[in-house]
Amino acid sequence: MDDRYGADVLASGWRTQFQRELERVPADRDVVVEVAEDGYCGAVVSVEGGLVELEDRLGKRRVFPLGPGFLVDGEPVILAPPTPKAAQSGHTRTASGSFAAADQRARVARASRIFVEGRHDAELVEKVWGADLRAEGVVVEYLQGVDLLDAALRDDPPSDSRRYGVLVDHLVPGSKEARIAEAVERGPHGAHVRIVGHPFIDVWQCVRPSSLGISAWPVIPRGIEWKVGICRAFGWPADDQADIARAWQHILSRVHTYRDLEPALLGRVEELIDFVTV
């Protein structure tokens, strides 16, 4: 009969026989890890002399020895030396979490494309999904407002071989954006257009508050231009468009991977990529 306690309690290896072997995660650049001891979270910036340098969402950097004591997605791991470049090919991940193909070159652009409402939306999509989009040959264009979508479709109609995916801010029931989307879907181009969106007022809110070191995005009263209100709530200048642009670049700098974005955006962008690459 098996003895679950073992035949010899003094036999070698009794201390470690039930311990789980930790996964070894290479400290490749941009890998995001958490320090188990104090909860510090950052992306790998460099590795040298057995030490790894991490940069957190506020841009502050700290150095730690490689080895155990780190968490990835809440699971303990051993942070190992980075993978040699030759071995990395085909095994690294893009910022969106996809596996990067070895020696991947950008494809010739497809006729199909993805429309977003503004420059900030385009820059955020490029930062996280840029490698994937280039590999698929998908171009992202911005409309400067969903109000202009109908005119864009008339000027350059979609077709079965020229599909359009559209990402819309604040796509919630009863909103102006929802009414425009419904009209397009009922129209002559509806079969070749996929309109999806996130529920937030602006794409800025698609960046997780934790990535900015805050508990939640400020609530801006009606009557105040939202981005201006956000800048003032953070104590940032908001006198002109240049101030707004600098505020966005600060927010965008805190986005390293898909983990820094809200799930409400992640699924919608992936849906559009699938739609236009069929």
N, C-alpha and C positions, 0 to 999 in steps of 0.2 A: 504494500500500500504506500502511495506517495506521501511523503511528509512535507507539508507546505512550509515548515520551519527549517528544513534542511537537515542533513544528517550530522553535520559537525559545525557547531556555532563558532568554533575557533579556526575553521578553515580560512585560507587566504581569500580575499575578495568579498568577505561578508559585509563590509561597510558599504560597498559600491554596487552590489548585485542588483539592487532595486532602483538605483539612480538612473534618471533619463539622460541620455546623451544629448547635449545641447547642439542645436544647429549652428554651423559656422557660416557667418555672413561676411563676404568680402567687403572691406571698407572702400568700395568704389565711390567715386565722386558723385555727390547729390543723393546718396543713400541716406534716408532719414532714420535716425535711431534716438532712443530715449535712454538716459543714464538712470539705472535702477535705483541708485543710492539717493539721488535728490530730485529726480523728475525732470532734469534739464533735457530739452529736446532740440536737436539740430541736425542739419544736413552736413555730410562729410565734405570738407573743403580740401584737405590735404592729409597725407600720411608720410611721416618721415621719422626714421630712427625708432620705430616701434611705438610711435605716438600718433594719435589721430586728432586732427583739429576739426571741431564742429562749429557751425554758425547757426544761431537760433533765429527765430522769426523777427527779432528786433535788430538783427545785424551784429549781435555780440558773439564773440568767439571764445571758445575754451578748448583746452588740450587735455586728452585723457590717454592712458596707456591702452593699447590693443589688448583684447582678451575677453574674459567674461565680465558681467556687470552691466550689460546693455539689454534693451528690449526693442523688438521690432513688432509693431502691431500688437503690443501688450505681451508678447511671448519672449522669455529670456533666450538670448543668443550669445554666441562668442563672436566678437568682432575680429575678423581675421585680416591679414594683409590684403591689399587690393589685388584683384585678378590681373595678371599680366595682359597687356593689350592684345597679344596674339590669342590668348585663351578667352578673352572677353567677347570676341566677335561671335555674334549669334546668341549670346547669353545675357547681354546687358538689357536693361529695360528703358523704355522711353519715359518721359515725364508723365505720360498718361497711364503708365503701368504695362504697356504692351512690350513684348519681346522685340528687340531691334534685330533685324536680319543682318547677316554678315555682309559687309561691303555694300550696304544698301545705297542705291543711287536714286535721286528723284526721278519720278516718271514724267513723261510728257503730260501736260495738263489735260484732263478730261474735259469734255464739253459740259458735263454736269458740274455744279458748283454749290457752295454754301453761302447764303446771304446772312449777314448779321446787321444789327441796327446801327452800330457806330464804331468808331475807331477803337474805343476801349474794349468793346466786345471782341473785335478782331485781334487785338494784341493779346488778350487773355487766351483766346482759342489757340493762337499761334504758339504761345509760350508752353502750353501743356500738350497740345495735339499736333504741333508743327511737324515733328518727325513723321508721325503717322500720315498726315495729309500729303506731305511730299512723297512718301513711299507709295501712296495711292493715286497721286496725280490730281488732288482735289484743291481747287483754288477757293479762297475765302474772300468775298467782297462785302463791303458795307454799304448800306442803303441810305444812311443818314435819316433813318426813321421808317417805321413800318408803313406809314402813310404813303410812301413812295413805291411800295411793292407792286401795286396794281399797274402803275405806269411802267415799271421795269419789266413786268411780264408781257405787256403789250409790245414794248419795243424789241424784246428778245424772247419770243415765246419758248417755253420748255416743250419737250417731246419725250417719247419713250427712251430715246438715246441721249437726251439732254435734260436730266432731272435737276430740280432745284430743291435744296433743303433750306429752310428759313428758321433762324433762331431769334425769338422775340422776347423782349423784357416784359415783365408784369403781365404774363398771359394767364389771366384768371377769369372765371365766369363773370359776364356782364361788363367787362372792361372794353375800352375802345379797341385794344389790340385783339381781343377775342372776337369782336364783331367783324373786324377786317379779315381775320383768319377764316372765319366761317363763310364770308362772302367769296373769298378766293377759292375755298374748297368746293363751293357750289358752282363756281364758274367754269368756263371752258378749259382752264388749265389745271383744274383740281386734281386730276388723275396723275399728273407728273410733278406735283408740288407737295412737299411735306412741311407743314408749319408746326413747330413745337416751341415751347418756351419754359421759362422758370417763373416762379411767383413773385420774385423780388422787384422792388421799384426800379432798381438799376443793377447792372452787372457788377458793380462794386460789391454789392451785398452777397454775391456768389462766392466771395472769398470768406472763408470761415473766420469768425471772430477770434478764435484761438490762434490763428496764424498771425493775427495782428497784435496779439497780447491783450485783447479786451474780452469781456464776458459776453457782450452783445453789441450789435450796431445801435447807435443812438437813434431815438425816435424823433423825427423832424416834424414840427407842426405844419399843418396845411397853410399855404400862403407863402412859405419860404422855399425857394428853389432848393431841391433836395441836396445836390452836391455842395452847394454853398453852405447849407445847414450842417452837413457832415463835417466840412472843413472847420467851421467855427466851433463845432462841438469838440473837435480834437485840438483846438487851439492853433490851427494852421491858417495862413493867409488865404483869403478868398475874394480878393479885390477884382481880379480879372481872369480871363481864360487861361493865362499862363500859370496862375496859382492853382487852378483846378487841374491842369495838366501835371504839374509837379506833385500834387496830392495823389493823383492816380499812379504816377510812376513809383511813388513811395509804397503804395498798396501793392502794386504789381511785383515789386521787388521782394515781397514776402511770400510770393507764390513760387514754390520749387517743383512740386509734383501735384498729381491729382488729389493727394491727401489734404491739400490746402484749400480745396474747393468743396462747396456744398453738393451732396448727392443729387439734389434737384437739378443741377446743371450737368453733372457728369453723364447721367443716363440719356439726357436729351441730345447732347453733342454726339455721343456714340450712336444714337438712333439715326441722326442725320448722316453721319459718315456711312453707315450701313445702307441707307436709302439711296445715296448718290453713287455708290460703288457697286450696285447690283449689276 
